[in-house]
Amino acid sequence: MVNVIKDKEYEDFFEKLVERAQFDDAQYAAAASKIVAGVKKDGDKALFEYTKEFDKVDINKGNVKVSRKEIEEAYSKVDKNMQRIIQLSADRIRDFHSKQKRNSWMDLDEAGTILGQLIIPMESCGVYVPGGTAAYPSSVLMNIIPAQVAGVKNIVMVTPPQEGGKINPVVLVSADIAGVTDIYKVGGAQSIAALAFGTESIPKVDKIVGPGNIYVALAKREVYGYVSIDSIAGPSEILIIADKDANPKYVAADMLSQAEHDMLASSVVVTDSQELADKVAKEVEIQTNKLSRKDIVEKSLRDFGAIIVTDTMEEAIKISNDIAPEHLEICTRAPFEILPKIKNAGAIFLGEYTPEPVGDYMAGPNHVLPTNGTARFFSPLCVDDFIKKPSILSFTKESLEPLYKDVIDFAESEELTAHANALRVRYDE
């Protein structure tokens, strides 16, 4: 079911990984662009019409916002144990992200120059939460809590309404525990446009985060520049570096934990042990037969899964750095010895008792991670994504004097004489 290949065949597999998220999106992009333009022009009118068309729900100015009563009703529908789990996860996420907070700073030298940096939270952000029959409370927590920890005053959540204009109770409870300000019953590309431009009912925000379908992703791309966005997420992926001491049962289970996401998900093991590779392949077949999403798992593994056998662990590490996986597990005898050699990964899970799903739900670090090789230059969603960092500069006449002639020369070397003049006039007398 999953291919066991030698590292010499790796290049062909790598090309498949790169290409799996590439497709002609022109048709979808045109539709998303039309929706965005409609909401930008007509505000609530277009927003409610698109909600009627796509979600088959009548939403208006009077019921688009989730009321406190609806949130209280949601608590009554979510069992106490699930509420406890959501609260525990939220506490751990909040504790981790609190350690990311920065402070403003200023330095004063003896000449009187002051240089520094302010840390200012954004005023508002929008969080998109997918609708449908599935509920992903972990995604709600991971997107809202960093913004709240950063100090964002207004955190607006949008999510598609279900039949009868209802929102999944677990989603509402999770958003309330996370610290959301307001929740609106709209989704799709139309909700992204509403957040970007504002309507009569929904306020304009500074940044939009959160996963969604192809229309949501393309709408985010369309409005980028009017607002900031997190990223355009690609299919989920895991890479596991394993040696001969790894437990094949654990490695197989962790491969499958990503393969069940969707048919484009990628699960890769890289090992210097042929014996382990064969055992993992056998375990994958055994465990797949017990899974509820067996069809998705099998296609994902067949198309984008692999167990790559290398001659050395150094080659395995190089392949991992080339792929730059969203999730990287290091299941070796001494994982902390390999850690300094890792250059590209979204999140790194060390040791056989740190499976990827613990990071999805309960560990604390954010599970919104760079995909499709973008871990080479992107980082997980964090508090920094919701702050601005303007610089502070203050010179006195005395502290500027040792520098001003050099600034003039620098400006004139770039033929910017007005720049040079701004310094010269201060000292001509």
C-alpha positions, 0 to 999 in steps of 0.5 A: 500500500505504501511504497518502500523506495531507495533514496536514489528514487527520492527525486521523482517522489519529491517532484510529486510532493511539490506538484500535488498542491499545484492545479489550475485554479482559474475557474475557482479564482474567477468565482471567488473574485466575483463574490469578493467584488459583490460584497465590497460593492453591496455590503450586507445585501450581497453577504446575505444573498450569497449566504442564502445561495450557498448555505441555504440559510436566511440571514439578516442584520437581526440574526447574523450575530451570535447572541449571548443566549445562543452561546449559553445554549451551546454550553448546555449541549456540550457535555461537561467532559468535553468542556473540561478538555477544551478548557485544558487545551485552551489553558495550555495553548495560552500558557505556551503563547504567553511566553512568546510575548515581547516588550517594547524597548528603548536604548539611550546612549551617552550622546542622547540618542534614543533608539528602540521598538514599540510592540503594538497589538493590532486593533482587530482580527478575523478568524475563519472557522469552516462549517459543515458537519465536522467541528474542529474546536482545536482550530478555533483555539489555535487561531483565537488564543494567540491573537488574544494573548497578543492583546488584540481588542476585537477578535471577530469569528465567522463560520457558515451557518448550519440548517436553521441558522445554527452554529455547531455548539462545540465551535461556539463553546470553544470560541467563547473559552478562547476569548472571541469578541463576536461571532457571525453566521457567515462563511465562504468567500463572502465572509472573507470579503466582509472582514476585509472591507466591512459591511453594515453588520460586520466590522473591517479587520486588520488581519484574517486567519484560519483554514477554509475551502478553495474559495476561502483560500482564494478570497484571502489571496484576493483581499491581501493588501487590504488586510493581512492574511496568515497564509494559503494553507496546502495539504497536511504532511508528516515526515518521520526520521526513524532508525533501527531502534524505532517502534514500527507500530508507533511509526506506522500509526503516526503515518496514518494520523496524517494520511486520514486528513485527505487524499492529498495528505503526505506521510513519509518515513525516512530511515537508514534501516531496511528492516524497520522500513519493511516492518513499518510497511507491514504495520501500515497495512494491518492498522489501515484495515481498522480505520474509519477513513480507510479509503482516504488513507489508502489513496493518500499513502498510494499517491503521496506516501513513501518509506525512503531507505537511505544508507546513512542517517545524515542522508535521511536528515538531508531529505527531511530538510529538502522536504521541509515538512509541516510536521517532523517526528524524530523517532531515533535512539537519541533524537536530541542529537539530531535536533541541531541538524534540522533546518526546515520544519514547521513543528518538531516532535522528539521521541516515540512518546511525542506523536503528532496528534498531541501537538494538534490538540493538547501540547500548547504550541500552535498547530497552524503550520507552514505546509508544502515546503514553506517551512523553509521561510515561514513559521507557525502561527504565533503572537508575533502575527498579531502585533506591529513593531514600529521603530523609535528614533530620537537624536539631539543636535549633538548626537546627530553631529558625528553622523550627519556628514556621512548621511549626506555622502550616503544620500548623494551617492544615491543621487537623492539630493533632497535627502542630503539637504535635510541634513545639510540645512540643520548644520549650515549655520 
